[in-house]
């Protein structure tokens, strides 16, 4: 149990913890008792667990933009990876207003100008992760990250003479990997905060690819099994784009692993589990610092991820598809200063609602319009105005766009403009192996979901409305 001595009347702090590419079913709160995640399991027991939280778009930049701004990708302009968040679009600290808060962002940003402080964050602890080529005009193209400088201080030299790559970094001892670095920096910030209220966002790259790390062999094959819906290539019809992706992984493998074999997928899953544990270890140090600082009971903790990871489900790696493993992510919220009791929210929720939820729990109103609705009433056992949740895919290079609606009872309609659409029924088919879009007995349900999708697209001014969608 986290404890603290600060007065409940103090302005609450915000500790926003998030990962990259972590699917929901990676720790006990979501049914996984196998992965070694003691710290996250403990945090979940003290939090409100949102059982079915879905991202706005299953890829990094668009989703993390929604988490930072409360806007849909088509509203923020962050439609694809490596598109910068516009300077005039406020992020969370700007939406909250200063109110005397000390603010810091640490870790992966992926919203443009990776190593430069911006959007209301005063302190910036960065990891460039290969994003230097997307720095804005006028930025120093040779600027390196905080992690780069830390590694140099340890005596390392970049293998190519310029920057430390992701593949190089994951092969260091665990105490020199990115999670340990971020844990040390976050702990320093928390322990040095004094009496000033603070907002700290810590974003881990892990368990994002490259799928390699110090704990590759920590989990057995039984503890990190290949998903039950592997190889998952029997759905008819399945979007052709998904089939092309699967064929590519089968023929070319991934990160040196032969994905023609179950053994290759098994190795991938064991490595992924090890990366999840590496994050858990770092979380332990951060939460220790919070408790030691005496501020735990006056700190709002939010834990989530920007999207999931297929890890062999349907024979796929990564995200970019509308299957459950890519869309569904963990969401934990701990607000002890509000006398918030631990619990579970079983209904569908969306990451678009995180910003308004945080602002309400911090006692603030957004300084600019946001699209989501606060989940705080749900945390107190109340209702939420939107019973359906939505997600989108905005294709680059002329590929198929998609819009998805998920009903309260677990029906998922995925509408593509240039590919096969899908109706999936997670009540009867939780592994999403059957596409019911052509079933004559399900057309009334398809029509109902299309109406909901069209209503949402009109409400959120989606430019794809009427362009073969829905």
N, C-alpha and C positions, 0 to 999 in steps of 0.2 A: 504494500500500500504506500503510495506517495503521500508524504506529509509536508506541512509547511507551517510557518509562524506569522506570515504577513496578515494584515487585517483584511477582512472580506470587503471593506469599504474602498480599498485601494483600486485604482484602475486596473483591470485585468491585463495580463500579458497574453500574447499569442505565440505559441510554438507550432508552426505549420511544418509538418514532416511529410515528405512525399518521395516516392520512388519513380522509376521509369520502367515500364514494361512488366509490372507485377500483376499477375492475374489474381482474382479474389481468392481462389482456393489454394492458398499457399500457407495458411496457418489455421490454428484450431477453431477460431471463431467462425470459419467458413467450411468446417468439416475436415480439415487436413490435420490429423494428429501425428503425421509421419515426419514432416519437415522439422528440423531443429530450430524452433523459433520461441524460446522461453520468454524473451523480453516483450515481443509483440503479443504473445498470448496473454501475458500479465496485463499489458495496457488494454487489451480488448476486454478483459474481465472488469476493468474499471471504467469502461466507456459505453456510449451508445453505439451499437454495431448496426450499420445499415446493410442488410443482407443482400439487397439486389440493386447496387448502384451502378449506373451505366455512364460511359463517357460520351461527350458530344461528337467526337470523331476519333476513330481508333488509329491515331498516329500522333507523333510527339507535338510539333508546334501548334496545330489547331487546338488540340485538347488542352495543353497547358495554358494556352491563351485564354480559353474559357475559364479555367480554374483561377487564373489571375485577374480576369476582368468581369466575369459574369455575363459575357457576350457569346453568342454563337459564332462559329468560324466565319460564316457568311456576313456577319455584322462587323466583326473586327478586321476583316480582310486577311486574316491568317488562315488561308484555305489549304495550304500545303506546308511541308517542312521548309525551314530556312527562309521564312518570310518574317521580317521584323515587325514587332508590335509598334504601331504608329505612336509617335511622341504625344500626340494629342489624345490618345485613348488611355484613360487612367487605369492603372493597376491597383491592387488591393490597398497599399499604403495611401495612395492618392485618393481612393474612394473613401477611406476611413477618415482622412484628415489627420493632421499631425497630433494635436492634443498633447504635446509634450512627449511623445513616444520616441524612443530610440529604435531605429529600424535597420535590419540587416538581411541580405540575401546571400546564401551560401550554396554553391554547387551548380548543377546544370541549369541553364536558363533557356537556351534554344529559342529565344524570341528576338534575336538580333543583337549584334555588338556584345558578344558573350563576356568579354573581360572588363567591360566598362560599367560603372555604377549608373543606375537609371531608374526611372519610374518610382521615385519616392523612397528608394532604399539608399540609406546613407552609407552603410558599410557593405562592401561587396567582396566576397571571397569566391574566386572564379576557378573554373576548369574549362579550358577552351575547347577540348574534344574535337579538334579538326574544323572548327567553325571560322577560322581567321579569314578564309576567302570570302565570307559573307559580311565582313565588317562594312559599315556605312562609309560613304565617301567622306574624307576628312579625318577618319579615325587612323590611328597609327597601326599600319598593317603588321608591324613587327612586335606589337605589344603582346606579352605572354601572360599566362594566368597565374593566380596565386599558388596553385598546386605546382606549376612549373618552377616557380621561385623556391618553394619549399623543398622540392626534390633537388634542386641545385644546391641548396644549403646542406643537404644530406650527403653531398659529394657525387651525385649522379650527373651524367652529361647526356644530352639528347643523342640517340644513336645516329640521327641524320644531321646533327649539328644545329637543328632549329627548334623542334618541338618534340615532346614526349607523346607518342601515339597511344591510343586506347589499348592496342594489342600489347604494347610494351608495358604499360602500367599494370595490367591485370596479372602480369607475371612477376611482380615484386612480392616480397614478404608481406604478410597481411598488415603489419604495422605501417607499411609504406604505401598501401593501396588507398584509393580515394575515400572509401567509407571511414577508415581510421583518421585520415586527414580532416574530413568534415566533422567527425565527432570531436576531435581536439579543438577545432576552431569554434564550433558551436558551444562547447563547454566553456571555453575561454570567455565568449561573449556573455553567457548566462551568469557565470560566477563573477564577472566584472561589472554587472549591470547596476549594482547598488540599489538605490530606492527609485530610480527612474523607470517608468513602465516601458515595455519593449515589445517589438514585433520582430520575430525571427523566423525566416523561411529557410529550411534546409532541404535541398533536393539532391537525392542520390541518383547517380546514373544506374547503378545496379538495381535489379538483376538484368538490366538491358544487355544485349550482346556487346562485346564479344563474350560468349558463354565459356568463360575460363576463369579460374581463380584459385586461391590457396586452399579452398575447401572442396575441391572437385570430388574427392573420395570420402567425404564425411558421411554421405548418405549411401546406403546400400541400394541395390536395384529394387528391392521390395519397398524401400522408403521413398524412392523417387521413380515410380513406375511410368512406363509409356501410357499416355491417356487411353481410356477405354474406347474412344472413337477414332483410334488409329487403325488402319490407314485412312478410313473415311472417304473412299473414292467411289461410293456406290450411289450417291444421290442423283436422281434424275427429275427434272433438269437441274443442274448446278450452274451458276454463272461461269461462263467460259474464262473470265479473268481469273477466277479461283483455280480452275483446272490448269491454266497455264502456269500459275505460281507453283502448284503441286508438282507438275511435270519438271519444272526447273530444279526444285529441290531434289527430286528423285534422280535426275540425270547428272547434276553438277555437285550434289552434296552441299554442305555448309560448314564453313570454318574448318575445312580439312576432314570432316566426318563423312563417312559413306552412308547416305540416307536411303540407299537401296535396301539396307538391312535394318532389322529391328535393333541390333546391337548399337548402330550409330545413333538411333533415336534414344536408346537407353542412356548412352553416354551423355547426350545433350541434356536429358532430364536430370541426371545426377549433378552435372555442372550447374544447371540452373538452380537446383535446390541449394547448392553450396553458396551461390551468390546471394540468395535470400537470407541464408544464415549470416553471411558477412554483414549485410545491412542490419540484421537483428543485433549482432554484436556491437555495432556502432551506436545503435539506438540505446543500448544499455548504458553506455558512457554518457550520452546526452541526458537521459532521464535521471541518472545519478546526479549529474551537475544541477539539474533542476531541483531535485529534492534537497541536495546539500545547500543550495542557495537560499532555502526557506521560502520559495515562491510557488511550489507545486500546486497548492490549493487556491492560488490566485492566478492560475495560468490556464487558458483555453488551449487544449491540444487537439489538433486535427491531423489525421493520418490518412493518406490516399495515394493513388498512383495515376499517371496520365493516361495509361491504357493497359491492356492485358498482353498476353503472349500465348500463341497457339501451342508451341512446344510439342508438335506432333499430332495434335488433335486435327482430324480431317487431313492428315498428311502435310500440314503446313507449319511454317516457322514464322514468327513475328506477329504482326497485327494486320492492318489494312483491309480486313474483311469483317463481315457483320455477324460472324459466329460469336457465341457467348464468351468463349475464352479470350477473345480480343476486346470485347465491349465491356465486360463486367470487371470492376475493380473493387478493392477494399475501401471502405470509408468508416473511420472511427472518429468519434467526437467525445472529448472529455471536458466537461465544464463544471468542476466541483464548486466554484464560487457561486453558482446559481442553485446549489443544492440539487444538482442534476444526478439522478440515480442511474447506475448502469442498467442497460436494457437492450432490446433488439427492436429494430423497425423492419418488419417483414415485407412491406410493400415496395414496389419499384421506386427508385429515386434517380436523380441525375446530377452529374457534376456541375451542370449549369447553375445549380442551387447552392453551391458551396459559398460563393461570395456573399449573397444576401444572408445566408445562415450565419456566417462568421460575423458580419456586421451587426446583426441583431444580438448575437450572444456577447458582443463587445459593447453593446449599448450605443451603437452608432447608426446613423442613416446614411445611405450611399450618397456621395457628393455628385454623382452623375447617374443617369438611368442604367439599370441592369435588366437582363431578361429573365433571370431565374426568380424563384420564390424561396423564402426562408423555410428551412426544414425544422426550425426550432419548435413550432407547434407539434410536429410529429414526435419530437423528442419528449414532449410533455404528455403524449398520449392523445393529441388532438388530430385534426384533419389537415389535408394538404390540398390546395386548389386544383392540381393537375394530376388526374389518375393515370394518364398515359405518359410514357417517356419516349424521347426521340433521339435519334442520332443521324449523322450525315457522313457522306463521303464525297469530297470534292476532288475530282481527278485532275491530275496534271498531264499535259501532253495529249489531250483529246481522248483519254480513256473514259470508261463508264462512270457516271455519277450515280450516287444512291442516296435515298432517304429511307429511314427506318422508323417504325412505330412499334412499341411494345405495350400490349394491353395489360390491365391489372391482373387478368387471369393467366397470363403467360403466352399469349399469341404474339408472334413477331412477324410483321410484314416488312420485307425489304424490296423496295421498288427501284430498279435500275432504269436509266434512260437508254442505254445501248447494250443491254445484256439481260439474261434471264432474271426475273424477279423470283422471290421466295416467300412462302408462307410456312412458318415453322410453329409447331405446337409443343411447347416445352412441358406442358402438363402430361402428355402421353409419350413424348419423345424428348427427354431431357438432353440427350446427346446430339440432337438436331441432325438426324440421319435421313429424314424424309421431307421432301418439298411437296407441299399440298396445294401449291398455287393453281394447279389444273384440276383439282378435285371438284366435281360439280356440286357435291354436298357442302362444300366450304365457301361457295361464292358469296353468300350473304355475309359471312365473316370478313371476307376480303373487301367487300364493298363498305362495310362498317369501318374497317381500319383505314381504308383509303379516304373516307370522309374525315376521319380524325387527323390524318396526315395533311390533307388539304387545308383543314381549319388551322392547324399549327403553322403551316407554311405561309398562309395568309396573315396570321397574327404576327409572325416574326419577320414578315416581309422578305421571304426567301425568293431570290431571283429565279430559281428553277421552277417555281410554280407555273404551270401551264406549258412547260417545255418538256413534254412527255413524262412529267412527274406531277401528280401520280397518274 
